[in-house]
Amino acid sequence: MTSRPLHSVADGDPAVAADPQTVVEDFLDALAESDLDAAAALLADGVVYTNVGLPTLRGRDRVVRALGLMDRPGASFEVFLHAISASGPTVLTERTDALIYRRYRAQFWVTGRFDVHAGRITLWRDSFDYVDVVLGSLRGVLGLAVPSLRPTLPTTADTPPGRH
């Protein structure tokens, strides 16, 4: 989960939160709560989603289908926001993301750019260090055999992003 409470996602209509930073926070919270319907409601029909270096997905249906991989039994997602900043419709995040499947947990540092218009995300672009992802994935495998090596989310914004 993120480091702050839910906003409009918990209150009903996620489109009510037109403030770009709140929309992004609500979107990440919805993903962490495995509420794909709430997350989808915060995406524009023509959203563009890119993990830099991987193929770009265009359109809400394609993005939601990709996010659906996290909606399988035993799979989940956690996020810790180290920093978030907005300038007009653009929101920048620095965060630790954790991808979890049963006892496996891969955790890594991510920076993201979100553009928000009319209360909906129109652009979602994440960047990460491939070495950090590989090391986080290896630590996840090692954590299966040695639970004390399994990473945990940071507890303060001062904790450096990535593996802990």
Summary of the structure (lengths in Angstrom):
residues: 164
radius of gyration: 15.3
end to end distance: 15.5
largest distance: 47.2
contacts: 496
relative contact order: 0.17
helix: 35%
strand: 35%
